[in-house]
Structures are given as structure tokens and as C-alpha cells.
Amino acid sequence: MNKNSDKQKQYDIAYLRMAKEWGKLSYCKRKHVGALIVKDKMIISDGYNGTPTGFENVCEDEEGNTKWYVLHAEANAILKVASSTQSCHGATLYITLSPCKQCSKLIHQAGIKRLVYNEEYKDNSGVKFLEKAGVSISYIKDLE
């Protein structure tokens, strides 16, 4: 590794740690997922998994299944950018859990060019799609 990639890895780990902290704000019981969108060394958005604005903060039904309308962390972060004057074009998404198929389409369409994640989702189709779309992918398991 050269000096620049060492420094980038330090930043990647720091942003993933922040995303992990952000995920702790989620009301969901099954998973706490956090996301940060970084562009030009600035955090332009954040998100965690949860229900849409105005809904009760209960993510699971009586059987413990996630309600269909719960938003994923990366979707929340992208939607925040969409309602601002910022743009995700060329940004990096830091997320604690690799994206699902549906969210990977949003990531690509938003113009995000780099994905850094900490845990693997049970289905890696979303990551494969993003690789095919030309998004740079980094999986950092150890946050030490």
C-alpha cells in the first residue's frame, strides 16, 4: 500500500465507525444499519433504517418480521440529498451492511461512484450489480 491508500483506508474506517454510530439511532430491533454519503471530504447526508416520516417508530410486526414500508439506511441518506441542494454524483457511500438489490439501483442512479461497507447482507446481488455498473467497492470487515 502506498501512503495515499493508507490514508484513504484510515478515512474509510473512520467514516464506517461513524455510520455504525448513526445506525444505533434506528428503532428497528432486528438490525441497526447506518449510512453516510461523503463528497469532497464532506459528509453531505446520513441515514439509518426506519419507518417513513410521520409513521410510528416500530419497524417489526407482531411476528417479528420487518414491515414492508421500512426504509433502508442508504435509501434514507439518498432521499435526504434529493431534498437538498446537494448531489450524490461522484460521492462515496459508507454503510454498515452491504446494499440489497433495490437499494443498489438507487445507489447507481444517484451517481454514487464508490461503496464502502462493513458487513455482508445475506444476498450479495446488490454488490454484484454495483460492480457491473462500475461502482468501486470496498469491504472492510475489521474496524480496528
N, C-alpha and C positions, 0 to 999 in steps of 0.2 A: 504493500500500500504506500502511496505517496502522501506527502503532507496534506494536500488538499482533500484527498479521500478520507484521511484520518479525521480531519476537522469536520467534514460532512457527516461522518458516522457519529461524531460527538453531538452534532446538532440533531441528527435523526433520533438518537437515543433520548435526548432532552425533550424533543417535541413529542415522542411517543409516551414518555413519562407524564407529560402534561395532558395528553389525550386520555391516558389511564385515569388521572385525577378527575378529569372532566366527566368521564364515564361514571364515576362514583355518584354523580348528581342524578343519575337515572332512577326512576321509581320502579323500573322493571325488576322482578325478583329473579328470573331465570338467568339473565345476562346483563351486565353493565358494560356498554360499549361507548367509547368516546372517540371523537374525531376533531382534527384541526386542519384547516386549509391555510397553507403558508405560501406567500408570493413575495418575491423580492425581499426575503428575510423578515417579512412581517406576517403575523397571524391576521388573516382577513376574515376568518369565520371559525366557528366552533359548533359542535353539536353532540348530542347524546341520544340514545334510543329512548323513545317515549311516545305518549299519545299526542295527537294534534292539539293546538291551542284551543282552549275552551272545553276540552274533554276532561273527565276525571282522570287523575294520575294513577290509574290501575291498568297495568299492561296485560295481565293474565285473566282468563275467565275462571269460572268455578272449578274446572277440571285442571287448571294449571297451564293451559295452552295459551300462547301469545295471541292476543286479539288481532284480527286481520288488519286493522287500521293503524297499528303501532308503526311509527316512522323509525327507520334505521338512522343511526348517528350520522352517517355520511350524507344521507338524504336531507336531514335537518340542516347540516352545515351548508350544503349546496343551495338549499332553498333560502337560507339567510342571505347568501351572497346575491341570489337572484332578486331579492327585495331591497338591495342596496345599490350603491353606485360602483361597486367593485366588480371585477371579472375574475373568474377562475382560470382563464386562458393562460396556460403555461405554469400553473401552480402545482404544488405538491400537496397530496392528501396524506395525512398521518392518521391512522386508525388502529384501534386496538384489536380488531377482528377483521380478517380479510372479507371483502365485499361479496354479497350474494349476486346472482345473475341480474336481478332487476336493478340493483344499485350500481353495478358495473356499467350498465348502459347510461345511467345518469352521469357517472364519473367521466366517461368518454365524451358524451355530448356537451358537458360543461367545459371541456377543453383542458382538463387536468392532465398533465403530462408525466407525473411521477406519483407512485403509490408506495408508501412505507407502512407496513403493518407488523403486528406483534404476535398474534395468534391466528391459527388457520381455522376457517369455517369448515364445517363438515363436507361441503361441496365446493370444490375449487374451480368450478366452471366460470365464475366471475373473474378470477385472476387470469385464467386461460384466455378469456375474451379480451381482457385489457392488454395482455401481452400481444395478441394478434392485432389489436388496434394501435400498437406502437407505444403504449404507456410503459415507462420504465418501472420495474417492480423490485422492491427490496423487502425481504422478510428478515426481521431482526427479532429473534427469539429471546435472547438474553438482554435485559435492560440494565445490566451491571456496568 
